[in-house]
Amino acid sequence: MNPWGSNPSAKRRDKLYIVAEILEIAKEGTLKTQVMYRANLSFTQLNEYLNFMLKISLLEKIESNGREVYRATEKGLDFLQRYREINELLKREDNGYKNDVKVPPPHLLKRN
């Protein structure tokens, strides 16, 4: 299973994949229930993702015709574009190296 969520039929999706999926759904603005059904999330999961994404400004909540609409912000659209680019790079790397994934040495992975 690809940990980056490039396979939409995968049984388990990672968090970045779900965030990208919500942003894709909300590009033009959408209702909360539409996000829930199209992203296949429970009500609890939906609220956790929406609250998180609002907090870090990937989404905005606006009122339209008396209803709350969620729409991707510029920051959210930028995230979505970068997510797609990284996903494409990983697909190319995966195709080029098969399962021979190169991992940097542990000392390079440490954060200061």
Sequence and secondary structure as in RCSB ss.txt:
>XXXX:A:sequence
MNPWGSNPSAKRRDKLYIVAEILEIAKEGTLKTQVMYRANLSFTQLNEYLNFMLKISLLEKIESNGREVYRATEK
GLDFLQRYREINELLKREDNGYKNDVKVPPPHLLKRN
>XXXX:A:secstr
  TT   TT SS  HHHHHHHHHHHTSS EEHHHHHHHTT  HHHHHHHHHHHHHTTSEEEEEETTEEEEEE HH
HHHHHHHHHHHHHHHHHHHHHHTT      HHHH   
